[in-house]
Amino acid sequence: MKLLFGSRWTRLIVVASSAMATAALATPSASPAQRPTKGAAGDNADGKKGEGKKEAKPAQQAGGKSDQPEPQAVELDTDDGVLIAATYFPSAVGKNAPAVILMHGYGEKQSVFWPSRTGKDLAFALQDAGYAVLTFDFRGHGRSVQLARGAEQKGKEVRLNFKDMKNPQHFEGMLHDIETAKRFLVRKNNEAELNIARLGVVGCEMGASLALKWSFHDWQFPPLFTGKQGQDVQALVLISPSYNFKGVQIRNELAELQRTLPIQIVAGKKETKAFGEAEKMHQAGVKLRPTDTKSQLTAANTKMQGGSLLNPELELEPDLNRAIVKFLDATLKTNPSKWETREVSEGDRVVNK
């Protein structure tokens, strides 16, 4: 097994073996993988060979704990035939571990959650705090630019590019990416690696809108006689959210979830428009649940927004990564939901428009 970037990183590929109809039925298998070369498919979302920087791998360096399981690179087939590149940060505490999905913004990559590859990055900070964490590249971003095997259009390779995604229908398709990420974590739950019933979701800008819409769908599925099939999201973190991101409207879903879930809203306060919108969202939640003491508005002393707020090398005040971990500690670790196995099937809660 080849180690890259030190003891915290072993590159593994986990493939949900099938495309389209059988994607959700298979249990992912692991095998060694080689590091993609510059200009390889998925290395540059613009599809220009040799341009752009190589994607950094999340190897924790000095300053972070060394006794945590190594992050694993995983590949997942969505139910609509897109190959999603993801990174799984296992927890050392097994089925007692809450789970967190981290979702980047438009034009960003999953590495926004581990830019310095140290314990100060959000993904590593959560792992060090006992969480099982999954990051991934939305379709058309990072290395998620190819259709799954067998899903090529008319025998031709199709490369996806976020720049071609301009309307709400394109973003609705990204809900399949989140659903696939959730199913991966359900399988890890069944292997006693985490507790999916204590799930937190973090999203930046576009990712905040999609996280909110998907979480709303998650809460539309009532329990079955055989156990839970949804209502797993127990906390939301929205970083620089917008009521209307490129036509994706979230006002109604936000209002419904604010009645149910603790929500942390994060934004740079020196950018008037973005922070003003964040304040309105938070105040609307206060009116809906005036006794909810866990929801909060966290303001950073900067004009920056989105994933840029999470770079620990900028030393922003307050430390937003620490603030997010603290919020999730207060909402997920105190949640009484017990661990149980789940069913995973072909049609397992596929999110449609």
DAWO-V428316 format. One record per pair of residues at least 12 apart in sequence whose ideal C-beta (glycine too) atoms are under 10 Angstrom apart, sorted by the first residue. I is the first residue (numbers start at 0). J is the second residue. Records with the same first field share a line. If there is no record, write none. Layout:
# DAWO-V428316
I->J ; J
This chain:
# DAWO-V428316
0->29 ; 31 ; 69
1->31 ; 32 ; 33 ; 34
2->58 ; 69
3->33 ; 34 ; 56 ; 58 ; 69 ; 72
4->34 ; 55 ; 56 ; 57 ; 58 ; 59 ; 60 ; 69 ; 70 ; 116
5->56 ; 58 ; 59 ; 60 ; 61 ; 65 ; 69 ; 116
6->58 ; 59 ; 65 ; 66 ; 67 ; 69
7->56 ; 57 ; 58 ; 59 ; 60 ; 63 ; 64 ; 65 ; 66 ; 67 ; 68 ; 69 ; 70 ; 88 ; 116 ; 117 ; 118 ; 123 ; 126
8->56 ; 57 ; 58 ; 59 ; 69 ; 70 ; 71 ; 72 ; 86 ; 116
9->29 ; 31 ; 32 ; 58 ; 68 ; 69 ; 70 ; 71 ; 72
10->31 ; 32 ; 33 ; 34 ; 35 ; 56 ; 58 ; 69 ; 70 ; 71 ; 72 ; 86
11->27 ; 28 ; 29 ; 30 ; 31 ; 32 ; 69 ; 70 ; 71 ; 72 ; 73 ; 74 ; 87
12->27 ; 28 ; 29 ; 30 ; 31 ; 32 ; 33 ; 71 ; 72 ; 73 ; 74 ; 84
13->26 ; 27 ; 28 ; 29 ; 30 ; 32 ; 71 ; 72 ; 73 ; 74 ; 75 ; 85 ; 87 ; 183 ; 186 ; 187
14->27 ; 28 ; 29 ; 30 ; 32 ; 73 ; 74 ; 75 ; 76 ; 82 ; 147 ; 148
15->27 ; 28 ; 73 ; 74 ; 75 ; 76 ; 77 ; 78 ; 82 ; 83 ; 147 ; 179 ; 182 ; 183 ; 186
16->28 ; 76 ; 148
17->76 ; 78 ; 147 ; 148 ; 149 ; 345
18->76 ; 77 ; 78 ; 79 ; 80 ; 81 ; 82 ; 146 ; 147 ; 148 ; 149 ; 150 ; 151
19->76 ; 77 ; 78 ; 79 ; 80 ; 146 ; 147 ; 149 ; 150 ; 345
20->78 ; 80 ; 345 ; 346
21->76 ; 78 ; 345
22->75 ; 76 ; 77 ; 78 ; 79 ; 80 ; 81 ; 147 ; 150 ; 175 ; 179 ; 182 ; 345
23->76 ; 77 ; 78 ; 178 ; 179 ; 182 ; 185 ; 186 ; 343 ; 344 ; 345 ; 346 ; 347 ; 348 ; 349
24->343 ; 344 ; 345 ; 346 ; 347
25->76 ; 186 ; 343 ; 345
26->186 ; 189 ; 190 ; 343
27->73 ; 74 ; 75 ; 76 ; 87 ; 182 ; 183 ; 186 ; 187
29->71 ; 73
32->72 ; 73 ; 74
34->53 ; 54 ; 56 ; 72
35->53 ; 54 ; 72 ; 84 ; 142
36->49 ; 53
37->49 ; 50 ; 51 ; 52 ; 53 ; 54
38->50 ; 51 ; 53
39->53 ; 142
40->82 ; 142 ; 144 ; 145 ; 156 ; 158
41->54 ; 74 ; 82 ; 84 ; 136 ; 140 ; 141 ; 142 ; 143 ; 144 ; 145 ; 158 ; 159
42->54 ; 141 ; 142 ; 144
43->141 ; 142 ; 144 ; 160
44->106 ; 107 ; 108 ; 136 ; 137 ; 139 ; 140 ; 141 ; 142 ; 143 ; 144 ; 158 ; 159 ; 160 ; 161 ; 162
45->144 ; 158 ; 160 ; 161 ; 162
46->144 ; 158 ; 159 ; 160 ; 162
54->84 ; 108 ; 109 ; 110 ; 136 ; 141 ; 142
55->108 ; 110 ; 113 ; 114 ; 115 ; 116
56->70 ; 72 ; 86 ; 110 ; 113 ; 116
57->69 ; 70 ; 71 ; 72 ; 86 ; 88 ; 109 ; 110 ; 112 ; 113 ; 114 ; 115 ; 116 ; 117 ; 120 ; 122 ; 123 ; 126 ; 134
58->70 ; 113 ; 116 ; 117 ; 123
59->88 ; 113 ; 115 ; 116 ; 117 ; 118 ; 119 ; 120 ; 122 ; 123 ; 126 ; 127
60->115 ; 116 ; 117 ; 118 ; 123
61->117 ; 118
62->115 ; 116 ; 117 ; 118 ; 119 ; 123 ; 311
63->115 ; 116 ; 117 ; 118 ; 119 ; 120 ; 123 ; 124 ; 126 ; 127
64->91 ; 118 ; 123 ; 126 ; 127
65->118
66->91 ; 127
67->88 ; 89 ; 90 ; 91 ; 118 ; 123 ; 126 ; 127 ; 129
68->87 ; 88 ; 89 ; 90 ; 91 ; 126 ; 131 ; 192
69->87 ; 88 ; 89
70->86 ; 87 ; 88 ; 89 ; 113 ; 116 ; 122 ; 123 ; 126 ; 132 ; 134
71->85 ; 86 ; 87 ; 88 ; 89 ; 133
72->84 ; 85 ; 86 ; 87 ; 142
73->85 ; 86 ; 87 ; 133 ; 135 ; 180 ; 183
74->135 ; 142 ; 143 ; 145 ; 147
75->87 ; 133 ; 135 ; 143 ; 147 ; 176 ; 179 ; 180 ; 182 ; 183
76->146 ; 147 ; 148 ; 149 ; 150 ; 179
77->138 ; 143 ; 146 ; 147 ; 150 ; 172 ; 173 ; 174 ; 175 ; 176 ; 177 ; 178 ; 179 ; 180 ; 182 ; 349
78->147 ; 175 ; 178 ; 179 ; 182 ; 345 ; 346 ; 347 ; 349 ; 350
79->138 ; 146 ; 147 ; 150 ; 172 ; 174 ; 175 ; 176 ; 178 ; 179 ; 349 ; 351
80->146 ; 147 ; 148 ; 149 ; 150 ; 151 ; 152 ; 157 ; 175
81->137 ; 138 ; 139 ; 143 ; 144 ; 145 ; 146 ; 147 ; 150 ; 157 ; 159 ; 172 ; 173 ; 175 ; 176 ; 179
82->138 ; 142 ; 143 ; 144 ; 145 ; 146 ; 147 ; 148 ; 150 ; 159
83->109 ; 135 ; 136 ; 137 ; 138 ; 140 ; 141 ; 142 ; 143 ; 145 ; 147 ; 173 ; 175 ; 176 ; 177 ; 179 ; 180 ; 183
84->108 ; 109 ; 134 ; 135 ; 136 ; 137 ; 138 ; 140 ; 141 ; 142 ; 143 ; 144 ; 145
85->100 ; 109 ; 133 ; 134 ; 135 ; 136 ; 141 ; 142 ; 143 ; 176 ; 179 ; 180 ; 183
86->101 ; 109 ; 110 ; 112 ; 113 ; 122 ; 132 ; 133 ; 134 ; 135 ; 136
87->126 ; 131 ; 132 ; 133 ; 134 ; 135 ; 180 ; 183 ; 184 ; 187 ; 192 ; 193
88->101 ; 112 ; 113 ; 122 ; 123 ; 125 ; 126 ; 127 ; 130 ; 131 ; 132 ; 133 ; 134
89->126 ; 130 ; 131 ; 132 ; 133 ; 187 ; 192 ; 193
90->125 ; 126 ; 127 ; 128 ; 129 ; 130 ; 131 ; 132 ; 187 ; 192 ; 193 ; 194
91->126 ; 127 ; 129 ; 131
92->128 ; 129 ; 130 ; 131 ; 192 ; 193 ; 194
93->129 ; 131 ; 190 ; 191 ; 192 ; 193 ; 194 ; 338
94->131 ; 187 ; 188 ; 189 ; 190 ; 191 ; 192 ; 193 ; 194 ; 195 ; 337 ; 338 ; 339 ; 340
95->129 ; 191 ; 193 ; 194 ; 197 ; 332 ; 338
96->126 ; 128 ; 129 ; 130 ; 131 ; 132 ; 187 ; 188 ; 191 ; 192 ; 193 ; 194 ; 195 ; 197 ; 331 ; 332 ; 338
97->125 ; 128 ; 129 ; 130 ; 131 ; 132 ; 193 ; 194 ; 195 ; 196 ; 197 ; 198 ; 199 ; 233 ; 234 ; 327 ; 328 ; 330 ; 331 ; 332 ; 333 ; 334 ; 336
98->125 ; 130 ; 131 ; 132 ; 133 ; 181 ; 184 ; 185 ; 187 ; 188 ; 192 ; 193 ; 194 ; 195 ; 196 ; 197 ; 198 ; 199 ; 200 ; 231 ; 233 ; 331
99->112 ; 121 ; 122 ; 125 ; 126 ; 128 ; 130 ; 131 ; 132 ; 133 ; 134 ; 184 ; 193 ; 197 ; 198 ; 199 ; 200 ; 201 ; 234 ; 236 ; 323 ; 324 ; 327 ; 331
100->131 ; 132 ; 133 ; 134 ; 135 ; 177 ; 180 ; 181 ; 183 ; 184 ; 198 ; 199 ; 200 ; 201 ; 202 ; 206 ; 210 ; 213 ; 214 ; 232
101->113 ; 121 ; 122 ; 125 ; 132 ; 133 ; 134 ; 135 ; 180 ; 199 ; 200 ; 201 ; 202 ; 203 ; 206 ; 210 ; 236 ; 238 ; 306 ; 309 ; 323
102->133 ; 134 ; 135 ; 137 ; 173 ; 176 ; 177 ; 180 ; 200 ; 201 ; 202 ; 203 ; 204 ; 205 ; 206 ; 207 ; 208 ; 209 ; 210 ; 213 ; 236 ; 238 ; 306
103->134 ; 135 ; 136 ; 137 ; 140 ; 141 ; 201 ; 202 ; 203 ; 204 ; 205 ; 206 ; 238 ; 305 ; 306 ; 309
104->137 ; 140 ; 202 ; 203 ; 204 ; 205 ; 206 ; 207 ; 208 ; 209 ; 238 ; 239 ; 244 ; 304 ; 305 ; 306 ; 307
105->137 ; 139 ; 140 ; 161 ; 162 ; 164 ; 170 ; 203 ; 204 ; 205 ; 206 ; 208 ; 209 ; 244 ; 245 ; 305 ; 306
106->139 ; 140 ; 161 ; 162 ; 204 ; 205 ; 305 ; 306
107->136 ; 137 ; 140 ; 141 ; 161 ; 203 ; 204 ; 205 ; 206 ; 305 ; 306 ; 307
108->134 ; 135 ; 136 ; 137 ; 140 ; 141 ; 142 ; 143 ; 306
109->122 ; 133 ; 134 ; 135 ; 136 ; 137 ; 140 ; 141 ; 142 ; 143 ; 306
110->122 ; 134 ; 136 ; 141 ; 306
111->134 ; 141 ; 203 ; 206 ; 238 ; 305 ; 306 ; 307 ; 308 ; 309 ; 310
112->124 ; 125 ; 132 ; 134 ; 201 ; 203 ; 306 ; 309 ; 320
113->126 ; 132 ; 134 ; 309 ; 311
114->306 ; 307 ; 309 ; 310 ; 311 ; 312 ; 313
115->310 ; 311 ; 312
117->311 ; 312
118->311 ; 320
119->309 ; 310 ; 311 ; 312 ; 314 ; 318 ; 320 ; 321
120->309 ; 310 ; 311 ; 312 ; 320
121->134 ; 201 ; 236 ; 238 ; 306 ; 308 ; 309 ; 310 ; 311 ; 319 ; 320 ; 321 ; 323 ; 324
122->134 ; 201 ; 309 ; 320
123->311 ; 320
124->309 ; 311 ; 318 ; 320 ; 321 ; 323 ; 324
125->199 ; 201 ; 320 ; 323 ; 324 ; 327 ; 328
127->324
128->321 ; 324 ; 325 ; 327 ; 328 ; 332
129->328 ; 331 ; 332
130->193 ; 197 ; 199 ; 324 ; 327 ; 328 ; 331 ; 332
131->184 ; 187 ; 188 ; 192 ; 193 ; 194 ; 195 ; 197 ; 198
132->184 ; 193 ; 199 ; 201
133->180 ; 181 ; 183 ; 184 ; 187 ; 193
134->180 ; 201
135->176 ; 177 ; 179 ; 180 ; 183
136->161 ; 176
137->159 ; 161 ; 164 ; 170 ; 172 ; 173 ; 176 ; 177 ; 205 ; 206 ; 209
138->159 ; 160 ; 161 ; 164 ; 169 ; 170 ; 172 ; 173 ; 175 ; 176
139->158 ; 159 ; 160 ; 161 ; 162 ; 163 ; 164 ; 169 ; 172 ; 173 ; 176
140->159 ; 160 ; 161 ; 164 ; 173 ; 176 ; 205
141->161
143->159 ; 161 ; 173 ; 176
144->157 ; 158 ; 159 ; 160 ; 161
145->157 ; 158 ; 159
146->158 ; 159
159->172
161->173 ; 205
164->205 ; 245
165->245 ; 246
166->245 ; 246 ; 247
167->208 ; 243 ; 244 ; 245 ; 246 ; 247 ; 248 ; 352
168->246 ; 352
169->245 ; 246 ; 247
170->205 ; 208 ; 209 ; 212 ; 244 ; 245 ; 246 ; 247
171->209 ; 212 ; 247 ; 350 ; 351 ; 352
172->352
173->205 ; 206 ; 208 ; 209 ; 212 ; 213 ; 247 ; 350
174->209 ; 212 ; 213 ; 216 ; 349 ; 350 ; 351 ; 352
175->213 ; 349 ; 350 ; 351
176->209 ; 213 ; 350
177->200 ; 202 ; 206 ; 209 ; 210 ; 212 ; 213 ; 214 ; 216 ; 217 ; 350
178->213 ; 216 ; 217 ; 347 ; 348 ; 349 ; 350 ; 351
179->349
180->200 ; 213
181->195 ; 198 ; 200 ; 213 ; 217 ; 229 ; 231 ; 232 ; 343 ; 347 ; 348 ; 350
182->195 ; 341 ; 343 ; 344 ; 347 ; 348 ; 349
183->343
184->198 ; 231 ; 341
185->198 ; 228 ; 231 ; 340 ; 341 ; 342 ; 343 ; 347 ; 348
186->341 ; 343
188->231 ; 338 ; 339 ; 340 ; 341 ; 343
189->339 ; 340 ; 341 ; 342 ; 343
190->340
191->338 ; 340
193->338
194->231 ; 331 ; 334 ; 336 ; 337 ; 338 ; 339
195->227 ; 231 ; 336 ; 338 ; 339 ; 340 ; 341
196->226 ; 227 ; 230 ; 231 ; 232 ; 233 ; 334 ; 335 ; 336 ; 337 ; 338 ; 339 ; 341
197->231 ; 232 ; 233 ; 234 ; 327 ; 330 ; 331 ; 332 ; 333 ; 334 ; 335 ; 336 ; 337 ; 338
198->214 ; 217 ; 230 ; 231 ; 232 ; 233 ; 234 ; 331 ; 334 ; 336
199->214 ; 231 ; 232 ; 233 ; 234 ; 235 ; 236 ; 260 ; 261 ; 263 ; 323 ; 326 ; 327 ; 330 ; 331 ; 334
200->213 ; 214 ; 217 ; 231 ; 232 ; 233 ; 234 ; 235 ; 236 ; 237 ; 260
201->234 ; 235 ; 236 ; 237 ; 238 ; 263 ; 265 ; 309 ; 323 ; 326 ; 327
202->214 ; 235 ; 236 ; 237 ; 238 ; 239 ; 240 ; 305
203->236 ; 237 ; 238 ; 239 ; 240 ; 265 ; 304 ; 305 ; 306 ; 307 ; 308 ; 309
204->237 ; 238 ; 239 ; 240 ; 241 ; 244 ; 273 ; 304 ; 305 ; 306
205->239 ; 240 ; 241 ; 244 ; 245 ; 247 ; 305
206->237 ; 238 ; 239 ; 240 ; 244 ; 305 ; 306
207->235 ; 236 ; 237 ; 238 ; 239 ; 240 ; 241 ; 244 ; 249 ; 253 ; 264 ; 265 ; 277 ; 280 ; 305
208->237 ; 240 ; 241 ; 242 ; 243 ; 244 ; 245 ; 247 ; 248 ; 249 ; 252 ; 253
209->244 ; 247 ; 249
210->232 ; 235 ; 236 ; 237 ; 238 ; 240 ; 249
211->232 ; 235 ; 237 ; 240 ; 247 ; 249 ; 250 ; 252 ; 253 ; 255 ; 256 ; 262
212->247 ; 248 ; 249 ; 251 ; 252 ; 253 ; 256 ; 350 ; 352
213->232 ; 252 ; 350
214->229 ; 230 ; 231 ; 232 ; 233 ; 234 ; 235 ; 252 ; 253 ; 255 ; 256 ; 259 ; 260 ; 262
215->232 ; 249 ; 251 ; 252 ; 253 ; 254 ; 255 ; 256 ; 259 ; 260 ; 350
216->229 ; 232 ; 252 ; 348 ; 349 ; 350 ; 351
217->229 ; 230 ; 231 ; 232 ; 256 ; 348 ; 350
218->230 ; 231 ; 232 ; 252 ; 255 ; 256 ; 259 ; 260
219->255 ; 348 ; 350
220->347 ; 348
223->342
225->341 ; 342
226->339 ; 340 ; 341 ; 342
227->336 ; 339 ; 341 ; 342
228->341 ; 342 ; 344 ; 347 ; 348
229->347 ; 348
230->259 ; 336
231->336 ; 341 ; 348
232->256 ; 259 ; 260
233->259 ; 260 ; 261 ; 327 ; 330 ; 331 ; 333 ; 334 ; 336
234->260 ; 261 ; 262 ; 263 ; 293 ; 294 ; 326 ; 327 ; 328 ; 329 ; 330 ; 331 ; 334
235->253 ; 256 ; 257 ; 259 ; 260 ; 261 ; 262 ; 263 ; 264 ; 294 ; 326 ; 327 ; 330
236->261 ; 262 ; 263 ; 264 ; 265 ; 295 ; 297 ; 319 ; 322 ; 323 ; 326 ; 327 ; 330
237->249 ; 253 ; 256 ; 262 ; 263 ; 264 ; 265 ; 266 ; 277 ; 280 ; 281
238->263 ; 264 ; 265 ; 266 ; 267 ; 277 ; 297 ; 299 ; 304 ; 305 ; 306 ; 307 ; 308 ; 309 ; 319 ; 323
239->264 ; 265 ; 266 ; 267 ; 270 ; 273 ; 274 ; 276 ; 277 ; 299 ; 303 ; 304 ; 305 ; 306 ; 307 ; 308
240->253 ; 262 ; 264 ; 265 ; 266 ; 273 ; 276 ; 277 ; 280 ; 304 ; 305
241->272 ; 273 ; 276 ; 277 ; 280 ; 304
242->276 ; 279 ; 280
243->276
249->280
250->280 ; 283
253->280 ; 283 ; 284 ; 287
254->280 ; 283 ; 284 ; 286 ; 287
255->287
256->284 ; 287
257->280 ; 281 ; 283 ; 284 ; 285 ; 286 ; 287 ; 288 ; 291 ; 294
258->284 ; 287 ; 288 ; 291
259->287 ; 288 ; 291
260->284 ; 288 ; 291 ; 293 ; 294 ; 330
261->284 ; 288 ; 291 ; 292 ; 293 ; 294 ; 295 ; 326 ; 327 ; 329 ; 330 ; 331 ; 334
262->280 ; 281 ; 284 ; 288 ; 291 ; 293 ; 294 ; 295 ; 296 ; 326 ; 330
263->281 ; 293 ; 294 ; 295 ; 296 ; 297 ; 322 ; 323 ; 325 ; 326 ; 327 ; 329 ; 330
264->276 ; 277 ; 278 ; 279 ; 280 ; 281 ; 284 ; 294 ; 295 ; 296 ; 297 ; 298
265->277 ; 295 ; 296 ; 297 ; 298 ; 299 ; 304 ; 305 ; 308 ; 309 ; 317 ; 319 ; 322 ; 323 ; 326
266->278 ; 280 ; 281 ; 296 ; 297 ; 298 ; 299 ; 301 ; 303 ; 304 ; 305 ; 308 ; 319
267->298 ; 299 ; 300 ; 301 ; 302 ; 303 ; 304 ; 305 ; 307 ; 308 ; 315 ; 319
268->296 ; 297 ; 298 ; 299 ; 300 ; 301 ; 302
269->298 ; 299 ; 300 ; 301 ; 302 ; 303 ; 304
270->299 ; 301 ; 302 ; 303 ; 304
271->302
272->304
273->302 ; 303 ; 304 ; 305
274->296 ; 298 ; 299 ; 302 ; 304
277->296 ; 297 ; 298 ; 304
278->296 ; 298
280->296
281->294 ; 295 ; 296 ; 297 ; 298
282->296
284->296
292->329
293->326 ; 329 ; 330 ; 333
294->326 ; 330
295->322 ; 325 ; 326 ; 329
297->317 ; 319 ; 322 ; 323 ; 325 ; 326
298->316 ; 317 ; 319
299->313 ; 315 ; 316 ; 317 ; 318 ; 319 ; 322
300->315 ; 316 ; 317
301->313 ; 315 ; 316 ; 319
303->315
308->320 ; 323
309->323
